Amino acid sequence: MRPDLPQGCQAAVLLRGVKAMEKACFSERKDWVGTPGAFALGWGLPGLGLVAAMFLDSSAKAILWPAALVWMGIACLANAARCRRMHCHFTGPFFLLMALLSLLHGYEIVRLGPQGWTWIGLTAGGGGAVLWWVSEHVWGKFAGWGSNETLACGTDNQVDRKEVQNDGK
């Protein structure tokens, strides 16, 4: 047994093999999304800024929204590079594009009408949620190791024995 791995990961190592499980568990530990403090700093704080700025005038949104969305996009890209979190590969560029759109709308280069900020907010929030859910349900939680490895060592440290048995190992 490896004392440096969480208990659920130790059991998963026995069932799936050391190499695959160590990779999945290593990514899990490096993941900022699963760490409350890092999540609050990377996405919670700018998310609250987006919500608070909804009640300000358009000129304030033109500064605050692009800044918050760039912050979130960079946090996603950094997390994708750090631990290969699947949804971050998609949400990072998406948030950066939304930052560009909000900047262009805020400075009236692209006119989205009187409800433009509402559409940008709904698209950023809804699109980010859809990209997160779809990407991790289709390709798994972490890029490069398949869904069986990531399911076997999830954040709740539960071993999915059904997937292991179905895999024939």
N, C-alpha and C positions, 0 to 999 in steps of 0.2 A: 504494500500500500504506500501511497505517496502522501505524507502528512501535509504537504504544501497545497494540496488540492482540496476543495470543499468536499464534504462527505458524499454528496450525490455524484460528484465527478469521480471520486474514487471507485464507487460501484460501477459507474459507466465505463471506467478504464478496464475493469475486469470483464465486462460484457462485450465491449466493442473493440478493444485493443488500445494499447498505450498511445501510439502515435496520433491516431485520429482524435481521441478524447483530449489529449493534452493540448492539441491545437485549438479545439473548440473551447475548452475551459480557459485557455490563455486569452483568447479573444474576449470571452465573457468578462474576465477580470479587467481588461483594458477598456471596456466599453463605457463611454461617458454617459450614454443614454440610461444605462442601468445604475448609475451612481447619482444619488439625489442632489448632492452639492454641485457636481459638474452639470447635471441636467438643468438645475435652476439657473446657473450662470450662462450656459450656452443657449438655452431655449426658453426657459421660464421668464427671465428678466426681459429679454427683447420682446417676448410674446406679450407680457404685461405692458410694455411700452407701446406696442401696436394697439392694444385695446384702449389704453389711456389716451393715445393720440387721436382716436376716433372722435373724441369730444372737442378737439381743437379745430382751428380753421385750416383751410387747405394749404396755406403757406407753411404752417408747422408740420403738417403731414408730409409735405414735399421734402422735408429734411429728416424727420424722425422715422418714417416708414422705410425709406431706402436704407438708412443706417441700421435699423433693427433687422431687416431682411438680409442685408449683407452679413451682419453678425451671425445670424442663424445659418446662412448658407456656408460661411467659412467654418463654423462649428461642425456642421454636417460633413464637409469635405475633410476636415482634420480628423474627425472620428472615423470616417471611412478609411483613411490612410492608417490610422492608429490601430484599429481592430477589425477592419473590413466589415463593419455593420452594413448589411445589405441595403436597407432603405436609405442610408446616408449617401450612397452612390447616386441616388435619384433625387432626393430632396435637396441636397446641396446645390446642384446646378439649377434646380427649379426655384429655390428661394432667391438665388442670384438673378435669375430672369425676372422674377416678380419685383425685386429691388429696382431693376432697370425700368420695368414698366411703371412702377410707382414714381420714380424720378421723372420719367418722361411725361407722365400724366400731371404730376405736381407742377412742372414748369410749362405745362400746356403745349408741349411738343406733340403729344398724342392726346387727343381729346376723347374721353370716354363718357362724356355727358355728366349730368348732375349727380348721378349715382355711381360715378366712377370709383370713388374710394370704397364704396360698399362692394362693388364687383371685385375689386382687387383684393379686399379683405376676405371675402367669401372664397375666391379662387385660391388665395394663398393658404388659408386654413383648410378648406375642403380638399384642395389638390394635394397638400402635404400629407393629410390623413390618408387619402386614397393611395398615394405612392407608398407610404409606409406599410399599410395593410397588405396591399396587393403584392409588393415586391417580397416581403418576408413570408407570405403564404405560398407564393409560387416558387421562390428560390431558396428559402431558408433564412435564418437569422443572420448568418455571417457568410460572406462571399468566399467561395473556393473550397468549402468542405462539405457541401451537400446537406440536405435537411436532416438526415438521420443523426449525424453527429451533433448538430446543434440542438435537436430535440432531446437527445439523450442527456444533455448537460445544460438545461435551461436555467433561468434565473431562480426558479423555485427548487433547483437541485433535485428534481425528480427524474428517475431513470425510466425511460419509455421502453419497457421490456418487449412490448408488442412489436415496435419497429425493429428492435434488435433481433427478435425471433424471425420476423419476416425477411430480414436481410440474410438469413442463413448462416450467421456467424455466432 
